[in-house]
Amino acid sequence: MKQIFLLLLCFLFGCSSSKKIHEPVLLDEPLELGSADSVGVDLQLLNRISERLAEEKDHKVHSMLVARNGVLVFEEYFNGHSRDNPHDLRSATKSITSLLAGIAIDQGILGSVEDPMMDYLKYSYPEVTDKGSIELHHLLTMQSGLDCHDSDRKTKGQEDRMYKSRDWVDYFLSLSTTHQPGDSTRYCTGGVVALGEVIAQAAEKDFAAFADEMLFAPLGIRNYRWSRFDGGKKVDSGGHLYLTPQGMVKIGMLVSQNGAWEGTQLVSSSWLKTSTEPHTSINNNPYGYLWWQYIIPFEVKPVEVLSARGNGGQVIFVVPEYDLVSVFTAGYYNSDETQVVYDIFFRGVLSTLPELQPSGS
C-alpha cells in the first residue's frame, strides 16, 4: 500500500472500550470556508489526491482536510466517515493535554514546568513518597525515568498493561525507577495520564470540565467525548479523546495562530513557542512538550512541521510559517502503512503551496 501511494505522489508531483462523559448532542460551530486560490493553495493538486483516494478502494484514510490563513479550503471524507463523526484521536490527544498544561500555567493554576509532580498528587496519593524528583517537564517530554515504555511490553508501565488496572495514575506512580528523571526518553502514556490528573487536582475540577471551559467551548467544539478510567472518576488525558476532523483543524489553527482565537488569547504565545520547540527526540524525531517536529526538505527551502499524532493515522499537521493546517484521520492501526498519511501530507499537501514550488514549475 505504501508503495502504491508513493507512486501516486510521484505521479502527481514529480517525484479498548472506554467509559464516556457524554454522547455528542450538539454540533461544532462550523469553520469558515474559503477559496483555495484566495489563500494560495493549488486546489487542482488537492483534488487529484482526493480523486486517487476515491479510486483506490483498499486504503484506510477516513478524512483529509486543509486550512490556510484561518479558513477551511478542502474537506473530504472516505470509507463511510463524515464531518459530524467524532474520531478517536489516540495519542494525538497528548498534544491537546500539552495545550491545557500551558493554559493552566498561564492562569496560575500550575506554577511552572519545574514543579514536582507530587506537589499536586500527594493529597490523593499520600502513600507515594519516592517520586518527588519527577517534575512536570519530565511528564511533558517522556522523561519520568520510571519503568514505562509503550513500545516495550516487558516494561511494567507499558500502556496495555496499565489499561488493565483500575486507577491508571496509581499504577503509574507505583512503577519502579529505572533512570533518573531527565536522563532517558521513553514514550510513556502513563506519564501523560498523570499530567492530566495533576491539572485536575490543581484546578480543583474534573479534567474534562477544565478542558471544556478553557479550550473547547471558546473554540466552538461541542461534538466530542473523552474516555475515562477508575470507574469513570478520571479522564484519559493520554489518548482516546474523540473529536471531529473540523475540531482537530481548530486545534491546529490555534497553534498556527500563536494561541489566539477570534481575538482572544486562549494559550500564551510563549507557551506555544516553548512547547513546540525540541526538548528531546524519540526515534530520531525531535520532540517538544508532547508535540512532534519534522524538518521536511524542499528544493526551495526546508519546512518546519509540527504535529499531534496518534496510532492509525490520526494527525494534526501545523506549518506556522505558512499558516497551514492539515488533518487526517485513518484506520491504519498498529501498521507501518500509517506512513501513507505522512507521505500524502509531506509529499502532496505541502507541494500545493506555491511558495514551495520551484520557479517555473
Buried (B, 14 or more C-beta within 10 A) or exposed (E): BBEBBBEBBEEBBEEEEBBEBEEBEEEBBEBEEBEBEEBBBBBEBBEBBBEBBEEBEEBBBBBBBBBBBBBBBBBBBBBEBEBEBBBBBBBBBBBBBBBBBBBBBBBEBBBEBEBBBBBBBBEBBEEBEEBEBBBBBBBBBBBBBBBBBBEEEEBBBBBEBBBEBEBBBBBBBBBEBBBEBBEBBBBBBBBBBBBBBBBBBBBEBBBBEBBBEBBBEBBBBBBBBBBBBBEEEBBBBBBBBBBBBBBBBBBBBBBBBBBBBEEEEBBBEEBBEBBBEEBBEBEEBBBBBBBBBBEBEBEBEEBBBBBBBBBBBBBBBBBBEBBBBBBBBBBBBEBEBBBBBBBBBBBBBBBBBEEBBEEEE
